[in-house]
Amino acid sequence: MLLENPNTRGCLLRRTYDLVRENHIEPLLAQYPFMREWYRVGDKELLLPNGSVLAFRYAENSGDVDAMIGK
């Protein structure tokens, strides 16, 4: 969806960063190695050429999610 809709944002959320990395980031970059150049490790975001961003985030509880809203 983000590739089809320029300048949009998406967020993939799991309980821990290890789960995000092991179940999503690593498989994504293994399947689509060309996307490695789009991935920003420090920001934990995939910056697509069309201006869209997929943020990889983690939250242990609902308070963590509430703190994320609006960022």
N, C-alpha and C positions, 0 to 999 in steps of 0.2 A: 504494500500500500504506500509506503513512504517513497518508493521509487516512482510511483505513478502520480504522486501529489507533491509537487515542489514546495520547498520552504515550510514543511510541516515537522512536528516533533512527535516522537513516540518514546515510550519507556517500557523496558522489560524489567520486571521487579521480582526478586526472589528473597528468601529469608536471609541468606548469607551471600557474601561476594563469592565464596568458593563455589556455591551452587550456580551462580550466574556464570562464572568463568568455565566451570567444568561442563555444564549442560547446555550452554548457549554460545558463549564467545568462542571457545576452542572449536566446537563442531562447525560453527558458521565459517570461521576462517579456514578450517581444513577443507570444507566443501567448496568454498569460494575464495581461493587464495588471493585473487586480485583485490579483494576487499581489505587486505592487510594495510595497504597504503591509506585507506580511509579511516582506519581505527586509531583513535587517540588514547593510548594507554593511561596517561595521567588523568584524563577527563572521564575515562570509561565510556566513551561515546564513539559511535560510528557516524562520521560526517560524509554524507552522500554528495555526489557531484551536483545534484539538483538543488542543494541547499537544505535538504531535510536532515534531521538528526535522530538517531536511535540511541537513547541513553540507557546504559545498563546500570541498574541500581539495586540496592538491597535494603531491607528493613526487617528488623527482628520483631517489631510490634507495631500496633496501630499508631502509637505516639510518633514513631519514626516516620511513618507514612504521612501523618499530619504535618510534621516538620518539613517534609519535602514539598508539599502542595504550595504552589505559588512561586516556586523557584524556576 
